Amino acid sequence: MMERFTTQAMKPHERGRHWQGLICDYYPAVQIDIEDAESFSGQIRTKKLGGMRVTRVDSRGQHVRRTREDVLHAREDVLQLNFQISGEGFVTQDGRECVTTPGSFAIYDSTRPYELRFKGAFEQICFNLPRSYLRQRYGTFDTFTARSMSGHSGPGRFLFAFMQQILVEDEAEQNPFYDRLQEHFGDLLVTAVSQFSSQAMKAGPAGRVATLTRVKNIALGQLRNPEIAPEGIARAAGISIRSLHALFDQDETTFCRWLQQTRLMRCKSDIENPNLKARSIGDIAFSWGFSDAAHFSRSFRQAFGLTPRECRAGGKRCVRENLTDEVEEISRAYS
């Protein structure tokens, strides 16, 4: 359920300290300098949805800093998105600074220092998402931090509308409906970022990230098709098959390995979903593009350390010693 907190009942000289405590309870550890302690006020409404946390912040002028020391002592691993509802914000990270105005959003990463500055009253809707989950599905977002993106047009418009609807829904955190929100939100986010990258960043490393994002987005749209092949995805993305393989080589994986891991994660999510207990495990596997039940079962056990049936029964996961770091991260993101 939505939790609500405010500084309203605090004495003016206590509000800044109380506000920093509230923020650090739900965000990575930061230092906050209040612009005007006497007039300061703040309230947050927050809830956890699976691996995501969504928070509505309504406050006044402040300077928020996540320092190198904060990163070292509190190693939260999340990607953060700020959707500006009113007022104006400034985001600084990785040598870049952007301004967020109503209807725009920006991304920043908890694993590196950043600064947020707000002059006067403002309102934002903020999302925290597991960075390892996003990195495995879409690659790195490092080149998109501290860049203002529009929520008024194109894919950004659908992302903005989706996040507002998520905040309106005020149901219990355990509602199985929320099991899929992270997937849908991630798909919309990468589509919005892909459009931004194609318009603003054409060359160099950023161009590679944009192309990889586009390739993965195309593949995700065909994930249920058992006939999906690298050649067809490369053709749809307008690149050569050699270029497609090179994109994944730089992430020390292959297209086929990424595809299988992504399908396995979707299967695991459905197998664990209590609303889908009536569906057979084989039907779930086939619905996500697997065509051989025995191969699926072996691959699932290798990835997650237990059989699909044990997973459905809620058995304790046992990660094998030879499991790669990448798949361990995938398992943690879905646990």
FENSUL-V918960 format. One line per field, one symbol per residue. ss: DSSP state (h for helix, s for strand, l for the rest). psi: psi as a letter, one per 30 degrees, with the letter a starting at -180 (. if undefined). A space follows every 50 residues. Layout:
ss = ???
psi = ???
This chain:
ss = llsssslllllhhhhhhhhhhhhhhhllllsssslllllllssssssssl lssssssssllssssslhhhhhhllllssssssssslssssssllsssss sllssssssllllssssslllssssssssshhhhhhhhlllhhhslllss lllhhhhhhhhhhhhhhhlllllllhhhhhhhhhhhhhhhhhhhhhhhhh lllhhhhhhhhhhhhhhhhhhllllllllhhhhhhhhlllhhhhhhhhhl llllhhhhhhhhhhhhhhhhhhlhhhllllhhhhhhhlllllhhhhhhhh hhhhlllhhhhhllllllllllllhhhhhhhhhhl
psi = lkkkklgeflkeffeeeeeeeeeffflkklkkkkejeegklkkkkllkjb flkkkkkjaakljkkjleeeeefjhkilkkkjjkelaklkkkkhglklkk lkglllklkfflklkkkkjaklklkkkkkkeeeeeeefakgeffkhkkkk gflaeeeeeeeeeeeeeekilkffkfefffeeeeeeeeeeeeeeeeefef jflaeeeeeeeeeeeeeeeefgefjfgkleeeeeeefhlleeeeeeefef ghaleeeeeeeeeeeeeeeeefjffgffkleeeeeefgfkgjeeeeeeee eeefglleeeeefglkkjklegkleeeeeeeefg.
